[in-house]
Amino acid sequence: MKHAIFAALALALASAMAPAPAEAKGCLKGALVGGVAGHYAGHHGVVGAIGGCIVGRHLANERAKQQAAPPAPPAHGEPAPKPNG
């Protein structure tokens, strides 16, 4: 019974942190990996899944920022990149 209450509380907390399903990029993969790791590291699969979801979302957001950022201009003294074509 104690685990069911904890799981329900964790699910409610996770759903409150992810307001839109479209922003779940990275969460599912991270939750899967974190849940398995948490289970094997002391039967804390739910805690591992929540942590994995948070880390997965963070990494996906960082990757999206890097892809959206314009390329940095060359530093002074460095040759400009040659155009392909």
LUMPA-977762 format. One record per atom (N, C-alpha, C): residue in one letter; atom name; y, x negated, z. Coordinates in steps of 0.001 Angstrom, whole numbers. Example, Ala and Ser with C-alpha at 12.3 -4.5 7.8 and 13.67 -1.06 7.14 Angstrom:
A	N	-5690	-13190	7800 $
A	CA	-4500	-12300	7800 $
A	C	-3300	-13200	7800 $
S	N	-2250	-12850	7080 $
S	CA	-1060	-13670	7140 $
S	C	30	-12900	7870 $
END
This chain:
M	N	-1182	-820	0 $
M	CA	0	0	0 $
M	C	1257	-872	0 $
K	N	1213	-1957	756 $
K	CA	2370	-2847	842 $
K	C	2685	-3451	-529 $
H	N	1641	-3803	-1296 $
H	CA	1842	-4395	-2617 $
H	C	2406	-3376	-3595 $
A	N	2006	-2126	-3474 $
A	CA	2511	-1086	-4374 $
A	C	4001	-851	-4134 $
I	N	4426	-869	-2898 $
I	CA	5847	-693	-2578 $
I	C	6641	-1886	-3093 $
F	N	6105	-3081	-2893 $
F	CA	6777	-4287	-3381 $
F	C	6880	-4278	-4898 $
A	N	5810	-3866	-5572 $
A	CA	5824	-3813	-7035 $
A	C	6830	-2781	-7536 $
A	N	6911	-1643	-6885 $
A	CA	7879	-614	-7284 $
A	C	9304	-1099	-7070 $
L	N	9543	-1777	-5968 $
L	CA	10873	-2328	-5691 $
L	C	11227	-3403	-6711 $
A	N	10272	-4253	-7051 $
A	CA	10517	-5305	-8037 $
A	C	10784	-4705	-9411 $
L	N	10062	-3665	-9764 $
L	CA	10276	-3006	-11049 $
L	C	11650	-2358	-11102 $
A	N	12060	-1734	-10018 $
A	CA	13393	-1123	-9974 $
A	C	14482	-2181	-10082 $
L	N	14297	-3302	-9414 $
L	CA	15261	-4388	-9486 $
L	C	15325	-4972	-10891 $
A	N	14180	-5160	-11520 $
A	CA	14155	-5710	-12872 $
A	C	14794	-4760	-13871 $
S	N	14567	-3473	-13712 $
S	CA	15170	-2522	-14644 $
S	C	16674	-2418	-14420 $
A	N	17146	-2637	-13228 $
A	CA	18586	-2609	-12968 $
A	C	19273	-3838	-13555 $
M	N	18554	-4948	-13620 $
M	CA	19135	-6177	-14157 $
M	C	19164	-6170	-15676 $
A	N	18327	-5395	-16335 $
A	CA	18272	-5331	-17794 $
A	C	18743	-3951	-18238 $
P	N	20047	-3763	-18420 $
P	CA	20557	-2428	-18704 $
P	C	20187	-1876	-20077 $
A	N	19958	-2720	-21058 $
A	CA	19642	-2233	-22395 $
A	C	18352	-2873	-22887 $
P	N	17462	-2091	-23485 $
P	CA	16219	-2669	-23974 $
P	C	16426	-3680	-25097 $
A	N	17536	-3589	-25803 $
A	CA	17798	-4521	-26896 $
A	C	18080	-5929	-26389 $
E	N	18404	-6069	-25122 $
E	CA	18709	-7371	-24557 $
E	C	17506	-7998	-23864 $
A	N	16323	-7558	-24183 $
A	CA	15121	-8056	-23523 $
A	C	14568	-9301	-24190 $
K	N	15329	-9919	-25075 $
K	CA	14854	-11103	-25776 $
K	C	14502	-12197	-24770 $
G	N	13310	-12697	-24826 $
G	CA	12876	-13767	-23943 $
G	C	12277	-13276	-22640 $
C	N	12594	-12048	-22250 $
C	CA	12129	-11535	-20961 $
C	C	10622	-11296	-20970 $
L	N	10110	-10694	-22009 $
L	CA	8683	-10368	-22037 $
L	C	7817	-11611	-22047 $
K	N	8192	-12586	-22865 $
K	CA	7423	-13826	-22921 $
K	C	7496	-14560	-21581 $
G	N	8699	-14632	-21007 $
G	CA	8871	-15301	-19722 $
G	C	8142	-14589	-18604 $
A	N	8161	-13246	-18640 $
A	CA	7468	-12483	-17599 $
A	C	5965	-12690	-17681 $
L	N	5442	-12772	-18892 $
L	CA	4007	-12993	-19059 $
L	C	3601	-14355	-18509 $
V	N	4333	-15379	-18895 $
V	CA	4023	-16735	-18429 $
V	C	4239	-16846	-16922 $
G	N	5352	-16296	-16436 $
G	CA	5637	-16367	-15005 $
G	C	4648	-15579	-14172 $
G	N	4208	-14432	-14687 $
G	CA	3228	-13632	-13958 $
G	C	1893	-14340	-13813 $
V	N	1450	-14964	-14894 $
V	CA	186	-15716	-14835 $
V	C	322	-16910	-13896 $
A	N	1434	-17638	-14025 $
A	CA	1640	-18805	-13151 $
A	C	1746	-18376	-11688 $
G	N	2454	-17289	-11430 $
G	CA	2583	-16800	-10057 $
G	C	1259	-16340	-9482 $
H	N	433	-15727	-10316 $
H	CA	-874	-15274	-9848 $
H	C	-1742	-16454	-9425 $
Y	N	-1745	-17498	-10231 $
Y	CA	-2566	-18662	-9907 $
Y	C	-1959	-19529	-8808 $
A	N	-682	-19364	-8547 $
A	CA	-28	-20172	-7515 $
A	C	109	-19396	-6211 $
G	N	-854	-18593	-5870 $
G	CA	-833	-17926	-4572 $
G	C	-752	-16424	-4658 $
H	N	-1219	-15826	-5735 $
H	CA	-1250	-14372	-5889 $
H	C	131	-13739	-5766 $
H	N	1107	-14342	-6414 $
H	CA	2469	-13806	-6445 $
H	C	2858	-13508	-7886 $
G	N	2021	-12743	-8565 $
G	CA	2234	-12454	-9976 $
G	C	3509	-11684	-10255 $
V	N	3849	-10731	-9389 $
V	CA	5058	-9927	-9605 $
V	C	6300	-10792	-9455 $
V	N	6310	-11616	-8435 $
V	CA	7456	-12498	-8223 $
V	C	7574	-13486	-9384 $
G	N	6456	-14002	-9844 $
G	CA	6470	-14912	-10985 $
G	C	6943	-14232	-12249 $
A	N	6557	-12972	-12438 $
A	CA	6981	-12233	-13623 $
A	C	8483	-11989	-13604 $
I	N	9031	-11653	-12452 $
I	CA	10478	-11438	-12348 $
I	C	11220	-12745	-12612 $
G	N	10759	-13814	-12000 $
G	CA	11385	-15114	-12230 $
G	C	11261	-15564	-13681 $
G	N	10102	-15346	-14279 $
G	CA	9901	-15707	-15677 $
G	C	10795	-14914	-16607 $
C	N	10992	-13650	-16287 $
C	CA	11879	-12813	-17094 $
C	C	13311	-13333	-17024 $
I	N	13763	-13688	-15844 $
I	CA	15126	-14194	-15676 $
I	C	15298	-15506	-16439 $
V	N	14354	-16410	-16300 $
V	CA	14439	-17696	-16994 $
V	C	14343	-17506	-18505 $
G	N	13451	-16633	-18951 $
G	CA	13313	-16375	-20377 $
G	C	14581	-15803	-20985 $
R	N	15224	-14884	-20273 $
R	CA	16495	-14316	-20755 $
R	C	17569	-15388	-20834 $
H	N	17614	-16243	-19816 $
H	CA	18621	-17310	-19797 $
H	C	18434	-18251	-20985 $
L	N	17201	-18659	-21231 $
L	CA	16930	-19571	-22344 $
L	C	17231	-18910	-23688 $
A	N	16904	-17629	-23839 $
A	CA	17193	-16921	-25089 $
A	C	18698	-16800	-25312 $
N	N	19446	-16546	-24245 $
N	CA	20906	-16456	-24367 $
N	C	21508	-17810	-24730 $
E	N	21009	-18880	-24131 $
E	CA	21510	-20218	-24457 $
E	C	21212	-20560	-25910 $
R	N	20014	-20229	-26387 $
R	CA	19642	-20490	-27772 $
R	C	20539	-19696	-28735 $
A	N	20841	-18459	-28378 $
A	CA	21712	-17635	-29224 $
A	C	23131	-18199	-29270 $
K	N	23617	-18711	-28152 $
K	CA	24953	-19322	-28127 $
K	C	24999	-20566	-29014 $
Q	N	23947	-21381	-28970 $
Q	CA	23911	-22594	-29784 $
Q	C	23849	-22258	-31269 $
Q	N	23131	-21223	-31628 $
Q	CA	23026	-20850	-33029 $
Q	C	24319	-20217	-33540 $
A	N	25064	-19553	-32671 $
A	CA	26300	-18887	-33076 $
A	C	27495	-19834	-33078 $
A	N	27399	-20949	-32392 $
A	CA	28513	-21890	-32301 $
A	C	28698	-22605	-33635 $
P	N	29959	-22778	-34056 $
P	CA	30195	-23524	-35303 $
P	C	29861	-24998	-35093 $
P	N	29497	-25704	-36166 $
P	CA	29182	-27128	-36000 $
P	C	30427	-27902	-35579 $
A	N	30219	-28883	-34750 $
A	CA	31335	-29690	-34240 $
A	C	31877	-30574	-35365 $
P	N	33205	-30751	-35420 $
P	CA	33767	-31644	-36435 $
P	C	33368	-33087	-36141 $
P	N	33292	-33921	-37169 $
P	CA	32906	-35316	-36920 $
P	C	33966	-36023	-36084 $
A	N	33517	-36927	-35247 $
A	CA	34431	-37694	-34403 $
A	C	35227	-38669	-35268 $
H	N	36325	-39136	-34743 $
H	CA	37187	-40062	-35471 $
H	C	36405	-41331	-35815 $
G	N	36437	-41698	-37070 $
G	CA	35747	-42913	-37489 $
G	C	34370	-42663	-38079 $
E	N	33817	-41485	-37881 $
E	CA	32505	-41160	-38447 $
E	C	32701	-40524	-39815 $
P	N	31836	-40832	-40770 $
P	CA	31956	-40197	-42088 $
P	C	31571	-38717	-42006 $
A	N	32225	-37928	-42826 $
A	CA	31920	-36496	-42874 $
A	C	30549	-36302	-43522 $
P	N	29800	-35282	-43108 $
P	CA	28489	-35053	-43727 $
P	C	28634	-34684	-45187 $
K	N	27685	-35157	-46001 $
K	CA	27698	-34888	-47435 $
K	C	27197	-33470	-47684 $
P	N	27829	-32736	-48595 $
P	CA	27346	-31393	-48897 $
P	C	26022	-31450	-49655 $
N	N	25154	-30517	-49352 $
N	CA	23858	-30438	-50047 $
N	C	24057	-29730	-51379 $
G	N	23489	-30262	-52424 $
G	CA	23558	-29518	-53661 $
G	C	23765	-30397	-54781 $
END
